[in-house]
Structure formats: C-alpha cells, structure tokens
Amino acid sequence: MATLLEWLYKVTVAIGVPNYGLAIIMLTILVRLVLLPLNYRQMRSVVALQQLHPKIKELQEKYKQDPQKLQQKLMELYREHNVNPMAGCLPLLIQLPILIALYRALLSFPYTVAEHARFLWVPSLSHTDPYFILPVLAGITTYWQMKITPQTAGQEQQQRMMGILMSGMILWISATLPAGLALYWVVYNLISVVQQYFFNRHLLAGGKGASEFAGSDKER
C-alpha cells in the first residue's frame, strides 16, 4: 500500500499538483473501479430479492412449522433465480484488508516531501483531523450511501437503524484514525453514491431488475 501511494504521489508530481491527499483520492477511484463488477452484482441480487419477496413470504407461511424444509425451498428458489442472498458481504469483506493496509501505511509513511502531506485544513494525513470535519463527512456520507441503497424487502426498519448505527460508528472511528483514512472513506462513499444513482436508474427502472437478471441467467 505504501508503494502504491508513493507511485500515485509521483503521478501527482508529474501532473504538477504534488499532494498525498490527491494520491489517496486517486487510490480510492482505483479501488472503486476494481470493485465495480462486484458491486453491480451485489445490487442485482438485492433487487432480485425484492422481487422475490412475495414468494419468500409464501414459503415462510407454508413451511413455518418445518424450518429445515423452509431452508431447502428457499435455497431452491434462490438457485432457480440465480440469486445470492449473501452477495452484499463480499465487497465489504474485500474492503477490510484495504482499509487495514492503508491505516498501517499512513501511521509511519515516509513522505518524500513532508509539506505535501498537508491536505486543505489537515496539517498531515498521518494525524487525526484537528477540526473533525472529515470524520463528520465520513459519517454523513455513510448514511447517505446506505439510505439510497435499495432495502431488502421486509427488513426496512432494521436496515434503517443499521444505517444510523453504522454512520455513528464510522464517525467515531474516523475521528481517532489518520485523516488520510477518513479522506479515503469520504471519497469512497461519494463515488458509491454516484454509482448507486446509476445502478438505481438501471436496475429499478420499471421494476424490471430482478426479472431481467433472472432471465439473462436462464438464457445462459
């Protein structure tokens, strides 16, 4: 991660705006591009689950006295429509090692030019934000991104509460970690919001996301 950051910093030097904050922004864009196929697959699964909710409720009522049979029927339904209910976990799991690596890199980063570690009001990206602006933005953008993400049918209330708790947790964590990590999270969320807007337009237009998804897989 340190090597990648230094290389991106050299790119900023080459374009005439040497700054490690800009290098972190470029790193964030790169990560989002790499994860784009996984995020798109995740959203298709979420939309498909929304469309399947009436059938899921029907199975839950029919086999409420037989949990083992219910699980079997649900798995058959998911396989039939090529839906993975755990698809949303993979992008999050991949994010963990990236965040840990960035955190470890920023703690003792050997800046080529220490002055270029300043970003806007933050004296050094290896230190916490002295005004807590980035942590607050990290919390707000986390809530915004979760709010515009399609909710799993039947779990809207739980996911709304999860969004509030997650946003508060991200705000608190960002306030105690290097500002470079908070910057990464804010930019990551903003890009996620833009991507989510286009995902919603494409997948939710006319409520056809799940049916198109299932149909394309059946054709294959």
PATOR-837422 format. One record per residue: z, y, x of N, C-alpha, C in turn. Coordinates in pm, whole numbers, plus 32768, in hexadecimal, padded with zeros to 4 digits. Layout:
N
ZYXZYXZYX/...
//
This chain:
220
80007F8880538000800080008000807E8057/804F807B80C4805380ED811E7FCA8104815E/7F88809781837F0380A181BF7E9E80DB815D/7EA580AD80E07E4A80DF80787E628173805D/7EE1819B80567F018227803F7ECD828080B1/7EDE824F812C7EAF829C819F7E1782A8819D/7DD3823E81767D418242816E7D1382A58103/7D5782A4808F7D34830380247D548392804E/7DBF83A2809B7DDF842780D07D6D84598129/7D368400817B7CC7842681D17C4C844D817F/7C3E841181097BD1843880AF7BE784C88080/7C6584EA805F7C83857480347C6A85D680A7/7C8685AB81217C6985FF81967BD2861681A1/7B8685AB818C7AF585B381997AB786108131/7AF4861880BA7ABB866F80527AF686FB8056/7B50871280B67B83879A80CC7C0087BF8080/7C438760803F7CC0877C7FF97D2987158023/7D578719809F7DB586B580D27E3C86B9808C/7E5E864F80447EDD864B7FFD7EFC85BB7FD4/7F7885917FED7F9F85097FCA7FB284F87F33/7FD185647EEF7FDA855C7E5D7F53853C7E20/7EEB857C7E547E63855F7E277E3E84CE7E49/7E6D849D7EBC7E5384127EE27E9383B17E7E/7F0C83D37E4F7F4F837F7DEB7F0283817D68/7ECE83F57D427E7D83FE7CC87E0183A77CD4/7DC083AA7D487D4A83567D5E7D7082C27D59/7DE482A07D917E1482177D8C7E2881EA7CFB/7E6182427CA97E7982227C1C7DF782077BD3/7D93825B7BEB7D1182477BAB7CD581C17BD6/7CE581A17C557CB181217C897CF480AB7C44/7D7880B17C357DC280457BF27D9480367B62/7D8480A67B1C7D5980A17A907CCE80637A82/7C7680817ADF7BF080477ADA7BF47FB07AF0/7C497F847B4D7C567EF57B677C907EAB7AEE/7CF07EEB7AAA7D327EAA7A387CE87EBE79B4/7C7C7F0C79B47C357F2A79387C0B7EAE78E9/7BCF7E4879287BA87DD078DA7C207D8B7898/7C917D8478E07D097D4578A87D407D967833/7D427E1B78447D757E7077D87D1D7E68775B/7C9B7E5F77727C407E5577007C557DD076B7/7C647D6677037C7D7CE276C97D017CE3767B/7D647D2676B37DE67D3176707DD77D7575E8/7D8D7DE575E57D7F7E2F75687D317DE07500/7CCE7D94752B7C827D4274CB7CDE7CD9748C/7D387CA174DC7D957C3E74A77DF57C7C7443/7E247CF674627E807D3A74077E3D7D557380/7DC17D8873867D777DA4730A7D5D7D2372BD/7D3B7CB973057D227C3872C37DA17C05727F/7E137C1872BF7E937BEE72827EAF7C3E7203/7E8A7CBE72047E9B7D0E718A7E497CD47117/7DCE7CAE71367D777C7870CE7DA77BEF709D/7DE97BA570F57E197B2070D17EA27B22708D/7EDF7B9770847F677B9E704F7F777B5C6FC4/7F1C7B736F657F2C7B2F6EE27F2F7A976EEF/7EDB7A5F6F457ED979CD6F577F58799D6F9B/7F8A79ED6FF9800779CA703D807A79C86FDA/80817A2E6F8380EA7A346F1D80E079BD6EBE/806579976E9C805079256E44808578A56E82/806978926F03809A781B6F498133781C6F55/816A78926F6D81FC789D6F78824178796EF5/8206789F6E85823D787C6E03822C77E76DE7/81B977B26E09819A77276DEB81EF76C66E3B/820976E86EBA8250768B6F1382D876C36F40/831777156EEC839677516F15840676EA6F26/83F576766EEA8459760D6EF9843975AE6F6D/83C975C46FAD839F756A7019836C75BF7090/83C975F470E483A3764C71538340760C71B5/834E758B71CD82F47548722A8265754571F4/82577528717381D475277134819975B47130/81F07617711981C476A37116818976CC719C/81CF76AA7209819C76CB728E8116768872A9/8109760E727C808C75C4728F801976097246/8032762F71C87FCB767071787FA876FA71B0/800E774271E07FF477C6721A7F9D77BB7296/7FBC775772EB7F6B774473637EDC771E7340/7ECB76CF72D97E4576AA72AC7DFA7726727B/7E41777D72337E0477F972017DDB78537275/7E33786072D87E1378B3734C7D9A787B7398/7D9877F773A97D2777BA73F17CA577CC73A4/7CAE77BF73207C3577CB72CD7BF5785472DC/7C4B78BC72E77C19794472F17C1D79797380/7C3E792173DE7C417945746C7C9C79BF7485/7D1479B8744F7D757A24745B7DEA79F374B0/7E127A46750F7E867A2875617EF67A89753F/7F617A5C74F87FCC7AB774D180197AF17547/800B7AB575BD80517AE676347FF77B38768F/7F827B5E765D7F207BA576B27F567C2976E5/7FB07C6876997FE37CEB76C2803F7CE6773A/806E7C71776080CD7C6777CF808B7C6E7858/800F7C3E78637FD07C3278E57FBE7CB8792C/7F887D2278EB7F7C7DA2793180037DD77960/806C7DC2791080F17DF0793781257DA479B0/810F7D2179B2813B7CD07A2380F47CF77AA3/80747D167A9880277D3E7B0E80587DC67B42/80887E1C7AE680B97E9F7B0E81357E977B66/818A7E337B50820A7E2C7B9781FA7E2A7C2F/81AB7DCE7C68819D7DD07CFA815E7E507D30/81067E8F7CE080C97F0D7D0A81337F7B7D14/81897F837CAD81F37FE97CAC82587FD17D1D/827C7F537D3282DB7F337D9C82A27F567E24/82227F337E3981E17F517EB981D87FE77ED1/81B780347E6981AC80C47E77823681007E94/829C80CE7E51832580FD7E68834E80E57EF9/8337806C7F2B835C804B7FB4830C809F801A/828E80B87FFB823A81078056826A8197805E/828F81D37FEA82B6825F7FE8833E82798028/839582148027841D8228805D841B825280EF/83C28218813C83BD823881CB832C824D81F8/82E2829A81AA825482AA81C7824083048242/81EF82D782A281D68326831C8167838D8306/818983FC82C48124846082A480E384978324/806084978325801784CE83988035856383A7/803485A9833680598638833180C2864782C3/813D866282EB81AC8664828A819686CC821C/8155873B823D813D87A481D880E387728166/809187108184803686DC811D807B867A80BE/80FD866180D5814B860F8078818186648005/817086E9800F819887417FA1813087377F32/816287387EB4810687347E42813A87937DD6/80F088017DC3811888687D6381A788947D80/8207887C7D25829088AB7D3782E888477D85/82B387D17DA4830287697DE682F487797E7E/836387917EC7835B87A57F598327872B7FA3/834D86B27F75831E86387FB6831685C87F4E/82A8857F7F4F829485137EEF82EF849C7F0C/8330849B7F80838E84307FA0841A844A7F69/842F84C47F3584B184E97EFD84A684F87E65/851785007E238517850F7D9284E5859C7D6D/84B185A77CF4848486287CC184FF86817CAB/850B86F27CF2858587457CE7859587867C5E/852887937C13852F87D37B8F852087707B1C/851286F17B3C850886847AD9849186957A7A/842B86DD7AA683B686F27A51836486727A46/834A86337AB782FC85B67AB5834385467A69/83C885337A7B840B84CE7A29840184E67993/840E8566796A8402858678DA8374856878AB/8311858F78FB8285857178D7826D84DB78D3/82AD8490792D829E83FF792D82D383C478AB/834883F5787D838083C477FF832983E97787/82FA8466778382A88494771282248449770C/81E2843B777F815F83F8777E816C83637760/81DD8327778981F6829A776781FF828976CF/824B82E3768F825882DC75FC81D282F875B9/8189835975EA8106837C75B280A7830575B9/80A382C67630804882557643806C81E175E6/80EF81C575D6811A8157757F8103817874EC/810F81FA74CA80FF8224743E80708211740C/800C822974637F82821E74367F4A81917448/7F9B813774847F7080AC74927F828064740D/7F1E801B73DD7F2B7FD273607FA57F777360/7FEE7F7972F180697F2C72E6804C7E9F72B2/80997E3F72E2808F7DB872AD80BE7DB6721D/806E7D8171C3808E7D83713481157D41711C/81687D8670CB81EB7D5170A982587D75710C/82357DB6717C82997DD871E282987E6D7202/82687EBE71A382597F4C71BC82DE7F8F71DD/83487F71719083CA7FB071A584057F8A722C/83FC7F09724E84317EDC72CF83E77F1D7343/83627F27733683137F6073A383297FF773AE/83468039733D836580C8734283E780DF738F/844C808C737384CA809773BB84B88074744F/8466800F7469844A7FE974F38408805B7540/83AE80A474FB836D8116753A83CF81827563/8430819E750B84968204752984EE81D7759E/851B81597598857181267603852881217689/84AB80F47686845C80EC770184458176773D/842981D876E9841182607719848E8298775B/85018282771C857F82B17756859D826D77DA/858181EC77E2859A81A1785D853F81D278CE/84BF81E878AE846082187913848982A37944/84B782F878E984E5837F7910855983747972/85BB832179538631831379A8860D82D87A30/85BA82707A30859382307AAE854482917B05/84E782DC7AC7849383397B1284E583A97B51/855583CB7B1285AA84367B4785F6840A7BC3/85FD83887BDC864983557C4E85F0831F7CBE/856D831D7CA9851082E47D0A84B983527D49/846F83327DB3841783957DF183B783D47D8C/839F84557D9C8349849E7D3E82BC84657D3C/8290842A7DAB820B83EF7DAF81FB837F7D4A/826783347D33826382C87CD1825A83017C43/82A6836C7C29829F83AE7BA5821483E87B8F/81D984217BF7815184577BEC80EF83E87BC9/80FC83767C0E80A783037BF080B482DC7B5D/812F82D67B29814682A97AA0810E830D7A39/811E838D7A5580EA83F379F9805183EB79F1/801083E57A657F7E83DE7A667F4E835C7A27/7F9482EE7A447F71826C7A0A7F7782727972/7FE082B1793C7FED82BC78AB7F818315786E/7F61838378B17EFB83DD787C7E7383987876/7E53834C78DF7DD6830078DD7DDA82967870/7E508259785D7E6181F477F47E48822F776A/7E7882AA77557E6482EC76D47DD0830176B9/7D878330771F7CF7834677107CB082C276F3/7CD2825977407C9681D6772A7CB881A2769E/7D3581B676757D5F818575F27D1281C97582/7CF5824975947CA7829275307C1F8251751C/7BDC8230758B7B5881F075807B658160754F/7BCF811875797BE5809175467BF6809474AE/7C4780F3747E7C6180FC73EF7BE0811A73A2/7B8F817373D77B12819573937AB5811C738C/7AB280CF73F87A56805E73FD7A8C7FE573B0/7B0D7FC573C37B447F4A738B7B757F5972FC/7BA17FD172D97BDB7FE372537B79802171F0/7B03804A721F7AA2808871C47A7A80277156/7A99804B70DD7A747FF7706C7AC47F777061/7B2F7F6870B57B807EF070AE7B367E7370D6/7AD37E8171307A7F7E1071537AA47DD071D9/7B0A7E09721B7B277DDA72A27B3E7D4672AB/7B967D0F72577BB87C8172637B457C28723B/7AFE7C4E71CF7A927BF871A07A217BF37206/7A007C68724379987C6972AA79C47C187322/7A447C2473457A7B7BDC73B77A707B4573A1/7AA07B18732D7A9B7A89730F7A0C7A587307/79B57AAB72C8792B7A8072B878E37A72733D/78FC7AD1739A78B77ACA741A78E37A4E7467/79627A28745C799479B374A3795C79337466/794D793173E2791578BA73A1788478A773CA/783B791973D977B0790E740277A778D4748F/780578FD74E8780578C6756E78267832756D/
//
